[in-house]
Amino acid sequence: MTQTETATVVIIGGGVVGCAVAMELSGRYEDVFLLEEMPQLGMAASSRNSGVIHSGIYYPTGSRKARLCVEGNRLTYEFCEAHGVPHRRTGKVVVAASTGEEPQLEALLHRGQENGVAGLRIIDGQELRAREPHVEGRAALEVPSAGLVVSEELVKAYARVARDRGANLLTHAKVSALEPAGRALRVTSERGTIDARAVVNCAGLFADEVAALTGETRHRIQPVRGDYCEVAPAKAHLVHSLVYPLPDPRGMSLGLHLTKTLWGTLLVGPTAQVVSSKTDYESGRVPVAVFARDVRRLLPELEEEDLRPAYSGIRAKLASAIPQQGEQTKEISDFVIERDPRLPGIIHLIGIESPGLTSAYALAREVTAMVRETLS
């Protein structure tokens, strides 16, 4: 772009949510632009995760996370089937390793049922061993609607449909200014200037920084890194699908879990470590010995020498969701989806961490309804 363009909507951020929003909006409006600062779409959290299609059992009843995850679960499977995105409805088990954890399992069951998750049931240790012979546990919550998707391919598919519908998806387009220009909203990026009628901030880890361009600073993102290890091929047979512990009561993560990928490898992770940089994927990685110690509670046959470091990802966690010193429990925080108080034509999506991948299509529908109100 060499001069000021005009657009109906500009989307800032080309991760899985931004691409899903572009897909939905381009089906309704012409002149939809998506601006992504990286060289390719989906290079950050959207492709550095477990690739799990979540069911909606963990999130507070009535929250956006609960509602959009349950809806997104259905929409994601339907989209993947229709567009040839590699996926599988594997189901998963959430394991109570000791008798003292069984009440927490019951509480998770009831929350999932309240959230509308179908097919949940608690199985005893014998039935758990029949399903996962090498996993130790007193009981488990069986979650049949959970599954796996190749997250990079999901991003590409949303982007492909968006392009086919006429959306303009631009990379190397970091946004540096966001301000009013008469009745329009002026978005300045490395690729030029666009005057838009509506703007959607889907910038992931940097959504708070994009919001700050308008003076909106109420929500701050604290990056939380998750490291993964891969299990040696000779031990990959020890797990058949998805095996989770009970979630971290501090709300930091869903726990160090075991993921049998669609291509047959076995992953352990992610950890949850507060870091200072939103691009720090390597320094101070969690030692393999810590992975081995923690995961053997579920999978005793796994030894430290069976693990090797894999990739890392960084969650866009709200700073307000980080437990303070001495805080032992904390409710899972919700997605922030709201209009800019100064410029209501801008919609901010902030703190879109897990289950953002699963919820992306449902989030896109919700945002599209808000954009429709703006443009009406």
C-alpha positions in Angstrom: 0.0 0.0 0.0 1.5 3.4 -1.0 -1.4 5.7 -0.1 -4.2 5.7 2.4 -6.6 2.8 1.7 -10.2 2.6 2.8 -11.7 -0.5 4.3 -14.9 -1.7 6.0 -13.0 -3.6 8.7 -9.3 -3.9 9.7 -8.3 -6.9 11.9 -5.0 -6.6 13.8 -3.4 -9.9 14.3 -3.1 -13.0 12.1 -3.3 -15.9 14.6 -6.0 -18.4 14.6 -8.6 -16.0 16.1 -7.7 -13.2 13.7 -7.9 -15.5 10.7 -11.3 -16.9 11.9 -12.6 -13.3 12.3 -11.4 -12.4 8.8 -13.2 -15.5 7.5 -16.5 -14.6 9.1 -16.3 -10.9 8.3 -15.3 -11.4 4.7 -18.4 -13.5 4.2 -20.5 -10.4 5.0 -18.4 -7.3 4.0 -16.1 -6.2 1.2 -12.8 -4.5 1.9 -11.8 -6.6 4.9 -8.1 -6.2 5.8 -6.0 -8.3 8.2 -2.6 -7.0 9.4 0.0 -9.4 10.9 3.4 -8.2 12.0 5.2 -11.6 11.5 6.4 -13.0 8.1 3.7 -15.7 8.2 0.2 -16.1 9.8 -0.1 -18.0 13.0 3.5 -18.1 14.0 3.1 -17.4 17.8 0.7 -19.1 20.2 -1.6 -20.4 17.4 1.0 -22.9 16.3 2.9 -23.4 19.6 0.4 -25.4 21.6 -0.9 -28.9 22.2 -3.4 -28.8 19.3 -6.2 -29.9 21.7 -9.9 -29.3 20.8 -11.2 -28.7 24.3 -14.6 -29.6 25.5 -15.5 -26.8 28.0 -15.3 -28.7 31.3 -12.9 -26.3 33.2 -14.4 -22.9 32.8 -16.7 -21.1 35.2 -20.3 -21.7 34.2 -21.7 -18.6 32.4 -18.3 -17.4 31.4 -17.3 -16.6 27.8 -14.7 -19.3 28.0 -17.3 -21.9 28.9 -19.9 -20.8 26.3 -17.5 -20.2 23.4 -15.5 -23.3 24.1 -18.6 -25.6 24.0 -19.8 -23.8 20.8 -16.3 -23.7 19.3 -15.8 -27.5 19.9 -18.8 -28.2 17.6 -17.9 -25.6 15.1 -14.2 -26.7 14.9 -15.1 -30.3 14.2 -17.6 -29.2 11.5 -15.1 -26.9 9.9 -12.2 -29.4 9.9 -14.4 -32.0 8.4 -15.7 -29.6 5.6 -12.2 -28.2 4.8 -10.0 -31.2 5.1 -8.1 -30.0 8.2 -6.3 -33.0 9.9 -8.1 -33.7 13.2 -9.4 -36.6 15.3 -12.0 -36.9 18.1 -9.8 -38.8 20.5 -11.5 -38.1 23.8 -9.5 -37.7 26.9 -9.3 -38.7 30.5 -8.7 -36.4 33.5 -7.1 -38.5 36.1 -7.4 -38.5 39.9 -4.1 -40.0 41.0 -5.1 -40.4 44.6 -8.3 -40.9 46.7 -8.0 -37.3 48.0 -8.4 -36.0 44.4 -11.7 -37.8 43.7 -13.9 -35.0 45.0 -12.2 -32.6 42.6 -13.0 -35.0 39.8 -16.7 -34.9 40.8 -16.6 -31.1 40.9 -15.2 -31.1 37.4 -17.9 -33.4 36.2 -20.6 -31.2 37.6 -19.1 -28.1 36.1 -18.8 -29.7 32.7 -22.4 -30.8 32.8 -23.6 -27.3 33.8 -21.6 -26.0 30.9 -23.4 -28.3 28.5 -20.6 -30.8 27.8 -22.2 -34.0 26.6 -21.1 -37.6 27.4 -19.1 -37.0 30.6 -18.7 -39.8 33.1 -16.4 -40.9 35.9 -14.7 -44.2 35.4 -12.9 -46.2 38.1 -9.3 -47.3 38.1 -10.0 -50.6 36.4 -11.8 -49.0 33.5 -9.1 -46.4 33.2 -6.5 -49.2 32.8 -8.6 -50.8 30.2 -8.5 -47.5 28.2 -4.9 -46.5 29.1 -3.1 -49.6 30.4 0.0 -47.8 31.5 -1.6 -44.8 33.3 -2.0 -44.9 37.1 -5.0 -43.5 38.8 -7.8 -44.1 41.3 -10.5 -42.8 38.9 -10.8 -40.5 35.9 -13.3 -38.2 34.1 -13.9 -39.4 30.6 -14.4 -36.6 28.1 -15.5 -37.9 24.8 -15.8 -34.6 22.9 -12.1 -33.7 23.3 -9.8 -34.2 20.4 -6.8 -33.0 18.4 -6.3 -30.7 15.4 -3.1 -29.7 13.5 -3.2 -26.1 14.7 -1.1 -24.7 11.8 -3.4 -26.3 9.3 -6.4 -24.9 11.0 -5.0 -21.3 10.8 -4.2 -21.9 7.1 -7.7 -23.1 6.4 -9.4 -20.1 8.1 -7.0 -17.8 6.2 -7.7 -19.7 2.9 -11.4 -19.3 3.2 -11.0 -15.6 4.2 -8.9 -15.0 1.0 -11.4 -16.9 -1.2 -14.1 -14.5 0.2 -12.0 -11.5 -0.8 -10.2 -10.6 2.4 -6.8 -8.9 2.1 -4.3 -10.7 4.5 -1.1 -8.7 4.9 2.1 -9.9 6.7 5.1 -7.8 7.7 2.4 -5.2 8.8 3.1 -4.3 12.4 0.6 -1.6 13.6 2.2 1.6 15.0 -0.8 3.9 15.4 -4.5 3.7 15.9 -6.5 6.9 16.0 -9.6 8.7 14.8 -9.7 10.3 11.3 -12.9 12.1 10.9 -15.6 9.5 11.0 -13.1 6.7 10.3 -10.5 4.9 12.3 -7.0 5.3 11.0 -4.7 2.3 11.3 -1.0 2.9 10.5 1.3 -0.1 9.9 4.5 -1.0 8.2 2.4 -1.6 5.0 0.8 1.8 5.0 -2.3 3.5 6.3 -5.9 2.3 6.2 -9.0 4.3 7.2 -11.6 1.8 8.4 -15.2 1.9 9.7 -14.4 -0.7 12.3 -11.3 -2.3 13.8 -10.9 -5.6 15.6 -7.8 -6.1 17.9 -6.9 -9.8 17.7 -3.2 -9.2 18.4 -2.8 -12.1 20.9 0.2 -11.6 23.1 0.4 -7.9 22.0 -3.3 -7.1 22.2 -2.7 -5.0 25.3 0.0 -3.0 23.5 -2.4 -2.4 20.5 -5.1 -1.3 22.9 -2.6 1.1 24.5 -2.3 2.9 21.2 -5.7 4.4 21.9 -4.9 5.0 25.6 -6.8 1.9 26.8 -4.5 0.4 29.5 -6.9 -1.4 31.9 -5.9 -4.9 30.8 -2.2 -6.0 30.8 -0.9 -9.3 29.4 1.6 -11.2 31.4 3.4 -13.7 29.2 3.5 -17.2 30.7 5.7 -19.7 28.9 4.9 -23.4 28.5 7.7 -25.8 27.7 7.2 -29.3 26.2 9.2 -32.5 26.1 8.9 -35.3 23.6 8.9 -38.9 24.7 11.4 -41.3 23.0 9.7 -43.2 20.1 10.2 -46.6 22.0 7.9 -45.3 24.8 5.3 -43.5 22.6 3.0 -46.5 22.8 2.5 -45.9 26.6 -0.4 -43.5 25.9 -3.2 -43.9 23.4 -4.9 -40.4 23.4 -5.0 -37.5 25.8 -4.3 -37.9 29.5 -4.6 -35.0 31.9 -4.1 -34.5 35.6 -6.5 -32.3 37.6 -6.0 -28.7 36.7 -3.7 -26.3 38.6 -5.8 -24.9 41.4 -4.0 -21.5 41.0 -5.5 -21.2 37.5 -2.2 -21.1 35.8 -2.6 -24.1 33.5 -4.5 -27.3 32.9 -1.6 -29.3 34.3 1.3 -31.2 32.7 -0.5 -33.6 30.4 0.3 -36.3 27.9 -0.7 -35.8 24.2 -0.5 -38.6 21.6 -0.3 -36.5 18.5 -2.0 -37.3 15.2 1.4 -38.4 13.8 2.1 -40.8 16.6 4.5 -39.0 18.8 4.0 -38.5 22.5 4.3 -35.0 24.1 4.5 -34.0 27.8 3.6 -30.5 28.7 3.2 -27.6 28.9 4.7 -26.2 32.0 3.6 -22.7 33.2 6.4 -20.2 33.9 5.9 -16.4 34.2 8.5 -14.7 31.9 9.3 -11.1 31.3 9.5 -11.2 27.5 6.7 -12.0 25.1 9.3 -13.5 22.7 11.4 -15.5 25.1 10.9 -19.1 24.1 14.3 -20.5 25.3 16.0 -19.0 28.3 15.6 -20.9 31.6 13.7 -23.8 30.2 12.3 -26.3 32.7 14.8 -29.1 33.2 13.8 -32.5 31.8 14.2 -34.0 35.3 11.3 -31.9 36.5 9.1 -33.2 33.6 10.0 -36.8 34.5 9.3 -36.2 38.2 5.9 -34.7 37.6 4.7 -36.9 34.8 5.6 -40.2 36.5 2.7 -39.6 38.9 0.5 -40.5 35.9 2.9 -42.7 33.9 5.3 -44.5 36.2 7.1 -46.3 33.4 8.5 -43.1 32.0 12.1 -42.3 33.0 14.1 -39.1 32.6 16.2 -40.6 29.8 13.0 -41.2 27.8 12.4 -37.4 27.5 14.0 -34.8 25.3 13.2 -31.0 25.1 10.7 -30.0 22.4 9.2 -26.6 21.6 7.8 -23.9 23.8 4.8 -21.6 23.6 3.7 -18.4 25.4 0.2 -17.8 26.7 -1.4 -14.4 26.5 -2.5 -14.5 30.2 -4.1 -11.5 31.8 -1.8 -10.1 34.6 -4.8 -10.0 36.9 -5.1 -13.8 36.5 -1.6 -14.5 37.9 -1.8 -15.7 41.5 -0.1 -13.5 44.0 2.5 -14.8 46.5 0.9 -17.2 48.9 -2.3 -17.5 46.9 -3.1 -21.2 46.6 -6.3 -21.1 44.5 -7.6 -18.7 41.8 -10.5 -18.9 39.5 -9.8 -19.3 35.8 -10.0 -15.8 34.2 -12.3 -15.0 31.3 -11.7 -13.7 27.8 -11.9 -9.9 27.5 -14.1 -8.9 24.5 -15.1 -5.3 24.7 -15.3 -2.0 22.8 -12.7 0.7 23.3 -14.2 3.2 25.7 -12.9 6.2 23.7 -13.3 4.8 20.2 -16.2 2.3 20.2 -15.6 1.3 16.6 -12.6 -0.6 17.9 -13.3 -4.0 19.5 -10.5 -5.4 21.7 -9.9 -9.2 22.3 -7.5 -9.4 25.2 -6.3 -12.4 27.2 -7.3 -14.9 24.5 -5.4 -17.9 25.9 -6.6 -21.5 26.0 -9.3 -22.4 24.9 -8.7 -19.8 22.2 -7.8 -22.3 19.5 -11.0 -24.3 20.1 -13.1 -21.1 20.6 -11.8 -19.2 17.5 -14.7 -19.8 15.2 -17.2 -19.1 18.0 -15.3 -15.9 18.9 -15.4 -14.9 15.3 -19.2 -15.2 15.3 -19.5 -13.1 18.4 -17.2 -10.4 17.1 -19.0 -10.3 13.8 -22.2 -9.6 15.6 -20.5 -6.7 17.4 -19.1 -5.3 14.1 -22.6 -5.5 12.6 -23.8 -3.3 15.4 -21.0 -0.8 14.7 -21.8 -0.7 11.0 -25.5 -0.5 11.3 
